[in-house]
């Protein structure tokens, strides 16, 4: 069974966040840049996926309070 992966774009779309805004938030949180012309893809359940979800939650909270 192969590991499942998800992209930044898919993570953002799943909860109605602009992928560009999510990408900017990830850069602000010092995540390494994506590869040229490729969306960042991470293994679901990995430490990086968990950290990216935390950034996404922070982005959502800011959106709700503004």
PyMOL commands that place a pseudoatom at each C-alpha (Angstrom):
pseudoatom trace, name=CA, resn=UNK, resi=1, chain=A, elem=C, hetatm=0, pos=[0.000, 0.000, 0.000]
pseudoatom trace, name=CA, resn=UNK, resi=2, chain=A, elem=C, hetatm=0, pos=[1.497, 3.330, -1.012]
pseudoatom trace, name=CA, resn=UNK, resi=3, chain=A, elem=C, hetatm=0, pos=[1.437, 6.388, 1.236]
pseudoatom trace, name=CA, resn=UNK, resi=4, chain=A, elem=C, hetatm=0, pos=[-1.201, 8.975, 0.462]
pseudoatom trace, name=CA, resn=UNK, resi=5, chain=A, elem=C, hetatm=0, pos=[-0.113, 12.505, -0.349]
pseudoatom trace, name=CA, resn=UNK, resi=6, chain=A, elem=C, hetatm=0, pos=[-1.838, 15.870, -0.572]
pseudoatom trace, name=CA, resn=UNK, resi=7, chain=A, elem=C, hetatm=0, pos=[-0.867, 19.136, -2.218]
pseudoatom trace, name=CA, resn=UNK, resi=8, chain=A, elem=C, hetatm=0, pos=[-0.969, 22.634, -0.754]
pseudoatom trace, name=CA, resn=UNK, resi=9, chain=A, elem=C, hetatm=0, pos=[-3.585, 23.534, -3.330]
pseudoatom trace, name=CA, resn=UNK, resi=10, chain=A, elem=C, hetatm=0, pos=[-5.813, 20.601, -2.364]
pseudoatom trace, name=CA, resn=UNK, resi=11, chain=A, elem=C, hetatm=0, pos=[-5.455, 21.346, 1.353]
pseudoatom trace, name=CA, resn=UNK, resi=12, chain=A, elem=C, hetatm=0, pos=[-6.538, 24.928, 0.765]
pseudoatom trace, name=CA, resn=UNK, resi=13, chain=A, elem=C, hetatm=0, pos=[-9.444, 24.043, -1.526]
pseudoatom trace, name=CA, resn=UNK, resi=14, chain=A, elem=C, hetatm=0, pos=[-10.784, 21.456, 0.917]
pseudoatom trace, name=CA, resn=UNK, resi=15, chain=A, elem=C, hetatm=0, pos=[-11.599, 24.176, 3.417]
pseudoatom trace, name=CA, resn=UNK, resi=16, chain=A, elem=C, hetatm=0, pos=[-12.229, 27.113, 1.113]
pseudoatom trace, name=CA, resn=UNK, resi=17, chain=A, elem=C, hetatm=0, pos=[-8.956, 29.005, 1.457]
pseudoatom trace, name=CA, resn=UNK, resi=18, chain=A, elem=C, hetatm=0, pos=[-7.148, 30.663, -1.434]
pseudoatom trace, name=CA, resn=UNK, resi=19, chain=A, elem=C, hetatm=0, pos=[-4.142, 28.455, -2.290]
pseudoatom trace, name=CA, resn=UNK, resi=20, chain=A, elem=C, hetatm=0, pos=[-2.019, 31.520, -3.016]
pseudoatom trace, name=CA, resn=UNK, resi=21, chain=A, elem=C, hetatm=0, pos=[-2.737, 32.934, 0.448]
pseudoatom trace, name=CA, resn=UNK, resi=22, chain=A, elem=C, hetatm=0, pos=[-1.931, 29.561, 1.997]
pseudoatom trace, name=CA, resn=UNK, resi=23, chain=A, elem=C, hetatm=0, pos=[1.334, 29.398, 0.065]
pseudoatom trace, name=CA, resn=UNK, resi=24, chain=A, elem=C, hetatm=0, pos=[2.239, 32.898, 1.267]
pseudoatom trace, name=CA, resn=UNK, resi=25, chain=A, elem=C, hetatm=0, pos=[1.443, 31.886, 4.861]
pseudoatom trace, name=CA, resn=UNK, resi=26, chain=A, elem=C, hetatm=0, pos=[3.687, 28.839, 4.480]
pseudoatom trace, name=CA, resn=UNK, resi=27, chain=A, elem=C, hetatm=0, pos=[6.536, 30.996, 3.194]
pseudoatom trace, name=CA, resn=UNK, resi=28, chain=A, elem=C, hetatm=0, pos=[6.034, 33.381, 6.124]
pseudoatom trace, name=CA, resn=UNK, resi=29, chain=A, elem=C, hetatm=0, pos=[6.249, 30.372, 8.444]
pseudoatom trace, name=CA, resn=UNK, resi=30, chain=A, elem=C, hetatm=0, pos=[9.610, 29.491, 6.829]
pseudoatom trace, name=CA, resn=UNK, resi=31, chain=A, elem=C, hetatm=0, pos=[8.543, 26.388, 4.936]
pseudoatom trace, name=CA, resn=UNK, resi=32, chain=A, elem=C, hetatm=0, pos=[10.965, 25.597, 2.152]
pseudoatom trace, name=CA, resn=UNK, resi=33, chain=A, elem=C, hetatm=0, pos=[9.899, 26.862, -1.256]
pseudoatom trace, name=CA, resn=UNK, resi=34, chain=A, elem=C, hetatm=0, pos=[8.167, 24.552, -3.677]
pseudoatom trace, name=CA, resn=UNK, resi=35, chain=A, elem=C, hetatm=0, pos=[10.006, 23.138, -6.653]
pseudoatom trace, name=CA, resn=UNK, resi=36, chain=A, elem=C, hetatm=0, pos=[9.759, 25.186, -9.834]
pseudoatom trace, name=CA, resn=UNK, resi=37, chain=A, elem=C, hetatm=0, pos=[6.379, 24.736, -11.518]
pseudoatom trace, name=CA, resn=UNK, resi=38, chain=A, elem=C, hetatm=0, pos=[5.335, 22.102, -8.970]
pseudoatom trace, name=CA, resn=UNK, resi=39, chain=A, elem=C, hetatm=0, pos=[2.900, 22.320, -6.098]
pseudoatom trace, name=CA, resn=UNK, resi=40, chain=A, elem=C, hetatm=0, pos=[4.228, 21.199, -2.737]
pseudoatom trace, name=CA, resn=UNK, resi=41, chain=A, elem=C, hetatm=0, pos=[3.080, 17.675, -1.949]
pseudoatom trace, name=CA, resn=UNK, resi=42, chain=A, elem=C, hetatm=0, pos=[3.381, 16.084, 1.472]
pseudoatom trace, name=CA, resn=UNK, resi=43, chain=A, elem=C, hetatm=0, pos=[2.617, 12.693, 2.960]
pseudoatom trace, name=CA, resn=UNK, resi=44, chain=A, elem=C, hetatm=0, pos=[-0.664, 12.757, 4.888]
pseudoatom trace, name=CA, resn=UNK, resi=45, chain=A, elem=C, hetatm=0, pos=[0.027, 12.223, 8.573]
pseudoatom trace, name=CA, resn=UNK, resi=46, chain=A, elem=C, hetatm=0, pos=[3.667, 13.297, 8.365]
pseudoatom trace, name=CA, resn=UNK, resi=47, chain=A, elem=C, hetatm=0, pos=[5.201, 15.937, 10.644]
pseudoatom trace, name=CA, resn=UNK, resi=48, chain=A, elem=C, hetatm=0, pos=[5.331, 18.367, 7.723]
pseudoatom trace, name=CA, resn=UNK, resi=49, chain=A, elem=C, hetatm=0, pos=[1.635, 17.775, 6.964]
pseudoatom trace, name=CA, resn=UNK, resi=50, chain=A, elem=C, hetatm=0, pos=[0.774, 18.443, 10.611]
pseudoatom trace, name=CA, resn=UNK, resi=51, chain=A, elem=C, hetatm=0, pos=[2.832, 21.649, 10.639]
pseudoatom trace, name=CA, resn=UNK, resi=52, chain=A, elem=C, hetatm=0, pos=[1.192, 22.816, 7.403]
pseudoatom trace, name=CA, resn=UNK, resi=53, chain=A, elem=C, hetatm=0, pos=[-2.242, 22.152, 8.907]
pseudoatom trace, name=CA, resn=UNK, resi=54, chain=A, elem=C, hetatm=0, pos=[-1.278, 24.363, 11.852]
pseudoatom trace, name=CA, resn=UNK, resi=55, chain=A, elem=C, hetatm=0, pos=[-0.417, 27.190, 9.461]
pseudoatom trace, name=CA, resn=UNK, resi=56, chain=A, elem=C, hetatm=0, pos=[-3.720, 26.631, 7.683]
pseudoatom trace, name=CA, resn=UNK, resi=57, chain=A, elem=C, hetatm=0, pos=[-5.667, 26.817, 10.962]
pseudoatom trace, name=CA, resn=UNK, resi=58, chain=A, elem=C, hetatm=0, pos=[-3.890, 30.066, 11.847]
pseudoatom trace, name=CA, resn=UNK, resi=59, chain=A, elem=C, hetatm=0, pos=[-4.799, 31.462, 8.435]
pseudoatom trace, name=CA, resn=UNK, resi=60, chain=A, elem=C, hetatm=0, pos=[-8.436, 30.453, 8.932]
pseudoatom trace, name=CA, resn=UNK, resi=61, chain=A, elem=C, hetatm=0, pos=[-8.570, 32.055, 12.379]
pseudoatom trace, name=CA, resn=UNK, resi=62, chain=A, elem=C, hetatm=0, pos=[-7.239, 35.331, 10.986]
pseudoatom trace, name=CA, resn=UNK, resi=63, chain=A, elem=C, hetatm=0, pos=[-9.823, 35.223, 8.209]
pseudoatom trace, name=CA, resn=UNK, resi=64, chain=A, elem=C, hetatm=0, pos=[-12.679, 34.658, 10.655]
pseudoatom trace, name=CA, resn=UNK, resi=65, chain=A, elem=C, hetatm=0, pos=[-11.639, 37.487, 12.963]
pseudoatom trace, name=CA, resn=UNK, resi=66, chain=A, elem=C, hetatm=0, pos=[-11.250, 40.055, 10.162]
for i in range(1, 66): cmd.bond("trace and resi %d" % i, "trace and resi %d" % (i + 1))
show_as sticks, trace
zoom trace
